[in-house]
Amino acid sequence: MTEIETNRTRAREYLQRYLFYYGRWENHERSLRLEERHYKEIQNLIQSKLQAHEGTWIDWQHLLSAGETLRKCRYTLKYTYPYAYYRPSEENPASQTFALFEYQQGLLEAEVEALSWSVAKAEITDTAGLMHQMNICEKHRRTLIQEFYNNV
């Protein structure tokens, strides 16, 4: 293989890597914007439920808390992708540290999607389940942030 072919291959790999991480970042940016819109919808839903005397403000407060948790988690996920892209070059993608980081990232992503689905389907009676999912998401978010700070 000539030097030109080697450079082309390397450039193609860098471009594919960049597009992968940028695509993930963009997906979470879009999801974050949707969560912000959804948060406003939750506020409107709560107002309509209160005006219809379907529970008290406290009965529906868990939805606002869940919406805020979703926004924080999506924001965290969004910025894990630039970290993964710009990680130190000596950190091999197959290294245990990076594999653990990606594993934590995947766990948070799965829990965020589950919480998002639960918020969309939530009712007054779902408070305990929703609070449990919120706690799981927050713990995964903090674990991911700790992994980041421990490895920087």
N, C-alpha and C positions, 0 to 999 in steps of 0.2 A: 504494500500500500504506500502510495506516495505521500509526501507531506501535505499536499493540497487536499487529497482525499481524506487524510486524517483530520485536517482542519474542518473540512465540510461535515464529516461525521460528528465531530465534537460540537460544532455549531448547531447541527440538527438536534443533538441530544440536549444542549442547553436551551434551545428554543422549545422543545417538547416539555422539558422540565418547567420552564417559565410559564408556558401556556397551561400546564396542569395546575400549578399553584395559583396563577392568576384566575383561572376558571373557578377554583374553589373559593378564593377570596371574593370574587364577584358574586357567586351564589350566596355567600353569607351576607354580603352587602345588600343584595336584593331582599333576602329574608329579613334582615334587620329593618329595612324600610317597611316591609309588610307587617312586621311585628309592631312597629310604631303606629301604623295605620290601624292595626287590629286592637292596639291598646286604647285608641280613641273610640273604637267601636264598643269595646268592653265598657268604657265609661258611659257611653250612650245607652247601652243595654241596662246597666245598673240603674241609671236614671229612669228609664222606662219601667223597670221592675218596681222601683220604689214608688213611682207615681201610680202604678196599678196595684199597690199595696201587696206585692208578692214578696214578702220578707222585709227585713230591715237592712240598713246600710251595712251593718256588721255581717249579716248573712252573705252578702255579696263581695265583701272586702277581699276575700281570698282570690277572686279573679284578678283584681288589680295587682295583688302581690305576685300572682303567677305571671301576669303580663310583664311586670318589672323584672322578675327572675329570667324570663325568656329573653328580654332585651339585653340584660347583662351577659347572659351565656352566649348569645349570638355575637355580641360585640367581642367577647373573649375569643370565640372561635374564629371570627373574621381575622383577627390579628395573629393567630397562631400560624397561618399560612405564610405570611411574609417571614416570620421567624424560621419556619421550616425551609423556605427557599434560600434565605440568607445565612443559614446556619454555618458555623465555621467549616471551611472546606476539609479540614482534617477529620471532621466527624463523618465517618462513613455511613451511608444510608442504612447499611446492614448492621450497624453497631447496636448493642443492647440499649444504650441510652436513648438513641433516636427511635428505636423500635418501641421502647416504653412510652416515649413522648407521643408517638403516633397512635399507640394503643389507647392512651388516656384521651387523646383528641377524638378518637373514634367512639369511645364510651360517652363522652360529653355530647357528641353529635347525635348519637342514638337516643340519649335521654332527653335532649332538647326537642327532638322530633316527637317523642312520646308525650312530653309535656304539652307541646303545641297542639297535638291532637286532642289531648284531654281538656285543655282550656276551651277549645272550639266546641266540645260536647258537654261542658260542665253545667251543672245545676246546683241548687243549694245543698242537696244531699251529698254531693261529691267532695265536700270540704276536706275530709280526712285524707282521702286518696290523692287529691290534688296537692295538699300540703306535703304529703310523703314524697310525691314526685318532685316537688320544688326543692325539698331538702336534698334529694339524691342529685339533682342537677347542680345545686350550689356546691355540694361536696366534690363532685367531679370537676367543676370549674376551679375550685380552690386547689385541688390536687394538680390540675394541669398547670396552673399558675406557679405552684410550688416547684413542679418539675422544671419549668422554665427558669425560675430564679436559681435553682440548685445547679443548673447546667450552664449558666451564662458566665 
